[in-house]
Amino acid sequence: MSDQAGPQAPKVQDRSTVSSWRESYRRYRRGHKWLNWAIPLALVLLAFSYPWWGLEGPLAFIFNDGLGIDNDTLFNMSIYVMLALGLNVVVGYAGLLDLGYVAFFALGAYTLGWFGSGLFVNRDIHFLDTNAARLPGIHLSFWVVVLLAGAICAFAGVLIGWPTLRLRGDYLAIVTLGFGEIIPDIFRNGDDIGGHNLTNGVRGLTQLDRPGFGENIHDASGGILPVRYTSLELRPWYFTVLAMMLITVFVNLRLRDSKMGRAWIAVREDEVAASAMGVPLMRTKLWAYAIGAIFGGFAGAIYGSFINGIFPTSFSFQISVIVLVMVIVGGMGNIWGVIAGAMLISWLNFRGLDKIGERIGSLPGVSDDFSIAKYKFGIFGALLVIMMLFRPEGLIPSSRRKAEFAEGEGTATLYDVRT
Amino acid sequence: MSTAETAPGPVIERRLPISQILLWIAGVVLAALIGYWLIKNAIESPDRFLEVTLIGITNGSIFALIALGYTLVYGIIELINFAHGDNFMLGAFQTNSIVNDGSFQIPLFPTSFVLALPLGAAATAGSSSSQKIYTIAMCIFFSMLFCMVINVSIERIGYKPLRNQPRLVPLITAIGFSFILQDVGLVWKDAGPQPLPNILPTGNIFHWRGATYGWNDFIVIAVTIPLLIALSYLIRRTRSGKAMRATAQDMDASSMMGINVDRTISFTFALGGALAGAAGAIYALYIGTAKFDLGFRLGLFAFTAAVLGGIGNLSGAVLGGVVLGLIQAYTEGFWDARWTTTVIFSVLIAILVFRPSGLLGEQVPEGQ
């Protein structure tokens, strides 16, 4: 895979003797440049056609029945891939440990609540919304709301990052954790801020706007693009979130190879050296933070719309940790690793564990009230510990990252940025 | 991990004076407003103010016990031991079993079975006072032992092999252990809150207008202060304490001086665990209930206390705990309990932004 953004890692020669298949694969890839676009294209087509070969059709008995990847799970998996890729910018590229990423996810969802629901009943603002009737409240077009969610999250990211990004690594982790707790708390108590109901508090927001294209585009596209998405026809949802995910992947790839991406990696590896080479530390970190936040916002907006309910309790610290687990298990900084990690962990989280639990429950000698849900925390915790003990660089690490880990003690400063 | 290896003075842009000044002005204004608000409340209803202050000190001493565990571990290996709060929760659950079932229980984790060691300590609100005292003593002792063993095992299994890894690695391991311990709690007891009868002495020590101070409040302090004195003695006067201080200062040098660094670190974790166990026992007895996810929130509050006082600084942790207890009590007493979390985490962020070294300064536990 094309995962090295700079010079080869020093240990390449050792590795080539150990696993020569990898080297020969690389040589093969070098000789066949067309694979560079053919493989991604094939994967994208495979993903878009999943409803026809995975949900129903020839392989449904494995994917839909066996693994339990149905429409809901598929949607959630895509959302989490987006979140993980967003966090990857912050943690993987720039090396800033963020334990409060859920804050941006929540903020994105609540942006939809503000601009696409009947929360502000006394207002009557409409802009290209695709609801059947003219509902009270602020209703902007869903696509505008998604962009707005990204913008608001980026702004919030800068606002949070500006005073805090000067902190040392683990202090930064704590500060982000603090924000990750404060923001859902504000949403929880936001039904009475100076007498205004801004978030509807613990009752949450329901009846949210759905994406849609409106009559005109629907007709112009010959009925392919739906007027508005419904809870019955789930395919448009999947295609939409998949498209958003692909945009995320694309942006991630281009960012990695950009000047900013190289600056992030430089800051991650050695902040002092990067700064001496003229990399503006604060600006670089703020960009990482803001861009990571944008993807969280996008994911939050479409998630809220799909679930059709936003509750402050759904944005807990656990989500931050699960997204972090995805990034770490997959391989920090490597897009393909992060995608694989996110798919694996989100599948486990939403269906896989239940499926495995069913299997265990049906074994002889296991009591009927066995419930694997009880062990979810423990399993994820154990996964983290085992990964850290045996393969801290992740399942599919970027070669650069691997080299950083292999350096050992020298990397002690990796996350130790003095104020 | 040797501390900071005399890193070259980091190159920082010193071009932030305006933003820094603005931040500082905002901080000072905020502090002045809070001071004004407190004084106003104190003058309006002095008895209520006194009562809230006493509640704050009582809660704060529990925070202080937990915060000490964070600060001890941070002082020696610069690790935020996320699992500490959940360890505290398990201590509270142990006390719960001792009071309710009269037995010391060892959860055999993946299963829901427990190994029970009968102590004959079950007590209800109507038990005789000697029975109650026996139960309280058993609770504190066995919870301390239990948490100590857990903490040392975690260190041996998880943190020790990762000592030379980048700091992110043990930090994430700690989060993993925190999840595992939460799950142990969930499988051991159930998901709901676990109540236990009040066996602390009742009655008031003094009563002034509306403010009361009961024996149960006093017990919390009466257990905490001797523990703090013992800890202080241990660290300042004993050989192990000296080894701890040396290890915290420079791990490599102290190992060259013949200090068994591994054992010293384990000893530190044992101390931290014991304090978490004591805090868990007191919490369960005083509050009267415990829940499996209690450790996360309370652990973070205690961590805030440790940061507030200056992480790595033992007196700082105690001061920070009490200050945080007061902040919590004033928020709940004079404003709105719903905002406690927000206020406490805002304090954490403000401290980290304005004064990362805390109130008393960031230090290794050097027997201040």
Interface residues (C-beta under 8 A of the other chain):
Chain A: L97 L99 W162 P163 T164 R166 L167 R168 G169 D170 Y171 A173 I174 V175 L177 G178 F179 E181 I182 D185 I186 R188 N189 E271 V272 S275 A276 P280 L281 M282 F317 V321 L324 I328 K374 Y375 K376 F377 G378 I379 F380 G381 A382 L383 L384 V385 M388 L389 P392 E404 F405 G408 E409 T411 A412 T413 L414 Y415 D416 V417 R418 T419
Chain B: M1 A4 E5 A7 P8 P10 V11 I12 E13 S19 L23 E78 I80 F109 P110 I157 G158 P161 L162 N164 Q165 P166 R167 L168 V169 P170 L171 I172 T173 I175 G176 F177 S178 F179 I180 L181 Q182 D183 V184 L186 V187 F296 L300 F303 V307 D336 R338 W339 T341 T342 F345 S346 L348 I349 L352 V353 P356
